[in-house]
Amino acid sequence: MAASPYRRFSSLCPTVQALVIRLIQEEFTPLLPLSAEMPAAAWARAVALADPTLLYCTAQEPVIRLCPESYEQLQEHLQQELTRTE
């Protein structure tokens, strides 16, 4: 049986989680109404709580993408958590 290319954020190793958090931060910072720069710990907590589903492929070159189904949910969760942190 082939392994599923879909992985929950929580199932990734800490090194890959840190990379994914940075990529999410780059993607979502312009979309969120944040008045100040959020600390990395706040982003890590918010992403971990949302636990988005990712498309994780390791064919020729590794690719990690946020599943479209998780995008809107993650954006809403980040907005709630990060504005609460401000």
C-alpha positions as CSV (number, residue, x, y, z in Angstrom):
1,M,0.0,0.0,0.0
2,A,1.4,3.4,-1.0
3,A,1.8,6.0,1.7
4,S,-0.5,9.0,1.5
5,P,1.2,12.3,0.4
6,Y,-1.0,14.2,2.8
7,R,0.5,14.8,6.2
8,R,-0.7,16.8,9.3
9,F,1.6,19.5,10.5
10,S,1.9,17.6,13.8
11,S,3.3,14.5,12.1
12,L,6.3,16.3,10.7
13,C,9.7,16.3,12.4
14,P,10.6,19.5,14.3
15,T,13.1,20.6,11.7
16,V,10.5,20.4,8.9
17,Q,7.9,22.0,11.2
18,A,10.2,25.0,11.7
19,L,10.6,25.3,7.9
20,V,6.9,25.1,7.3
21,I,6.2,27.7,10.0
22,R,8.6,30.1,8.2
23,L,6.9,29.5,4.9
24,I,3.5,30.0,6.4
25,Q,4.7,33.2,8.1
26,E,6.0,34.5,4.7
27,E,2.7,33.6,3.0
28,F,0.3,34.9,5.6
29,T,1.9,38.0,7.1
30,P,0.8,40.3,4.3
31,L,-2.8,38.8,4.5
32,L,-3.3,39.4,8.3
33,P,-4.0,42.7,9.9
34,L,-1.2,42.6,12.5
35,S,-0.1,45.8,14.0
36,A,3.4,44.6,15.1
37,E,5.8,41.9,14.1
38,M,4.8,38.7,15.8
39,P,7.4,36.7,17.7
40,A,8.4,33.3,16.2
41,A,6.9,31.5,19.2
42,A,3.5,33.0,18.6
43,W,3.6,31.8,15.0
44,A,4.7,28.3,16.1
45,R,1.9,28.1,18.6
46,A,-0.8,29.3,16.2
47,V,0.3,26.9,13.4
48,A,0.6,24.0,15.8
49,L,-2.9,24.6,17.2
50,A,-4.3,24.8,13.6
51,D,-2.4,21.6,12.6
52,P,-3.0,22.2,8.9
53,T,-2.9,19.4,6.3
54,L,0.1,19.5,3.9
55,L,0.8,17.8,0.7
56,Y,4.2,16.3,1.3
57,C,5.9,14.6,-1.7
58,T,9.5,13.3,-1.7
59,A,9.7,12.3,-5.3
60,Q,12.8,13.7,-7.1
61,E,12.7,17.0,-5.2
62,P,10.9,17.3,-1.9
63,V,7.7,19.5,-2.1
64,I,5.6,20.7,0.8
65,R,2.4,22.6,0.1
66,L,-0.5,23.6,2.1
67,C,-3.6,21.7,1.0
68,P,-6.2,24.1,-0.5
69,E,-8.8,22.7,2.0
70,S,-6.6,23.9,4.9
71,Y,-5.7,27.3,3.5
72,E,-8.8,29.3,4.6
73,Q,-9.1,27.5,7.9
74,L,-5.4,28.2,8.7
75,Q,-5.8,31.9,7.7
76,E,-8.8,32.3,10.1
77,H,-7.1,30.4,12.9
78,L,-3.9,32.5,12.5
79,Q,-5.9,35.7,12.5
80,Q,-7.7,34.7,15.7
81,E,-4.5,33.5,17.5
82,L,-2.1,36.2,16.4
83,T,-4.4,39.1,17.0
84,R,-5.1,37.7,20.5
85,T,-1.3,37.7,21.1
86,E,-0.9,41.4,20.2
